[in-house]
Amino acid sequence: MGERLTRREVVKGAAWLGAGAVLAGTGRLDALLAQAVQRLDESSSRLGWPSVTPLPPLDNHYPLMPMWKTELRQLAPNVYVYQQQGGTGLPNAGISNAGLFVGEDWSVALDALGFPLQTKAFLAAAKQATGGKPIAQLINTHHHGDHVAGNQFFLPAQILGHPYCRQEVLKAVPTTPKSWPKQEGVADGTEVRKLTPPGATFEDNLTYHIGGNVVEFHFAGPAHTWGDIIAYLPQHKILFAGDLAFFHLVPYAHNGYVTKWLEAIDKIMKMDVDSIIPGHGPVGGKKDLVEMAEYFRVLKVEAKKRYDAHMSAGQAAADIKMGKFDNWMGPERIVMNTVRLYDEFRGTLTPDLDMAGTKSAIEEYNSIKAGKKSA
């Protein structure tokens, strides 16, 4: 995966790639083809923002990121991760992971995924792996739709989360459409849409003794949100980090507090952990978490230079070069992440999305990039 590809090779790969092509397996050719696919992040369209265009170009001075597949993977006795596919170049950086902790008669799930077909696939895999044991509890790591929109499919399981998570899901209920439109890989068009908030909350710590395992749920925010929950299994040195961890994807701070997020990562680095399951990306470890943190450390320094030079957030995002991180999924998130850092620098950061600031920054970023392209 460390080979460098010239721009000519990428263009040649793009010529082979039809609009409906399916990438299977692994290897240099598959990675090359994946790199040639237009990289899109649905975050902007979901929130009513304009799309960030054009995306930063791939930098062939840096190695390609890996590809990973969707699978229910056993990590330890009675401990599973449902890892969803990804890789640089694939068209959706919003595909999240889930967890499963299995007991003698029932199970506990961690996160519900974002779309009906994803959630149903997870539930079917869990049923097969456990011999049909019911999921009695579902714990949400935070309130974002790609982790809670599938809650309804776990009922009548008890749903738990941080009070902030419940608060934010409740806010979203009145504006949620009543049905899922038919879309390949998302919904079959028959599902009623019922956004379901946690019915039980905990503020700090919650411990399960299940299937011979101790599973500790801890509040770790504010970081990615003001209600982040992580799950730690001390016997196996496994951490389900939720969206405190993005591996091979650009982390997303649209509700985040970057400085506190980095502090939370520093705390994780002191924990006795070997395996880290990110909210997005393949199973990894501390090395991957350090690399993700490096993204924010680099961006924070670069953004502060431009803030001090009185550049706007949109101008700064258009000016900053992130090197190897531009090859990760979701490179356009630099705009939204820069807005959050500017809010920090100004002392105006709140838990809520900076909708106006982000929309303005995206429009300015797009205008600058369009001007450079036409020049």
Sequence and secondary structure as in RCSB ss.txt:
>XXXX:A:sequence
MGERLTRREVVKGAAWLGAGAVLAGTGRLDALLAQAVQRLDESSSRLGWPSVTPLPPLDNHYPLMPMWKTELRQL
APNVYVYQQQGGTGLPNAGISNAGLFVGEDWSVALDALGFPLQTKAFLAAAKQATGGKPIAQLINTHHHGDHVAG
NQFFLPAQILGHPYCRQEVLKAVPTTPKSWPKQEGVADGTEVRKLTPPGATFEDNLTYHIGGNVVEFHFAGPAHT
WGDIIAYLPQHKILFAGDLAFFHLVPYAHNGYVTKWLEAIDKIMKMDVDSIIPGHGPVGGKKDLVEMAEYFRVLK
VEAKKRYDAHMSAGQAAADIKMGKFDNWMGPERIVMNTVRLYDEFRGTLTPDLDMAGTKSAIEEYNSIKAGKKSA
>XXXX:A:secstr
      HHHHHHHHHH  TT    S SHHHHHHHHHS    THHHHTT     S     TTS    EE  EEEEE
ETTEEEEE  EETT S TT   EEEEE SS EEEE   SSHHHHHHHHHHHHHHHTS  EEEEE SSS HHHHTT
GGGGTTSEEEE HHHHHHHHHHGGGS SB   BTTTB S  B      SEE SSEEEEEETTEEEEEEE  SSSS
TT EEEEETTTTEEEEEEEEESSB    TT  HHHHHHHHHHHHTS  SEEEEEESS B HHHHHHHHHHHHHHH
HHHHHHHHTT  HHHHHHH   GGGGGSB TTHHHHHHHHHHHHHHT   SS  HHHHHHHHHHHHHHHHHHHH 
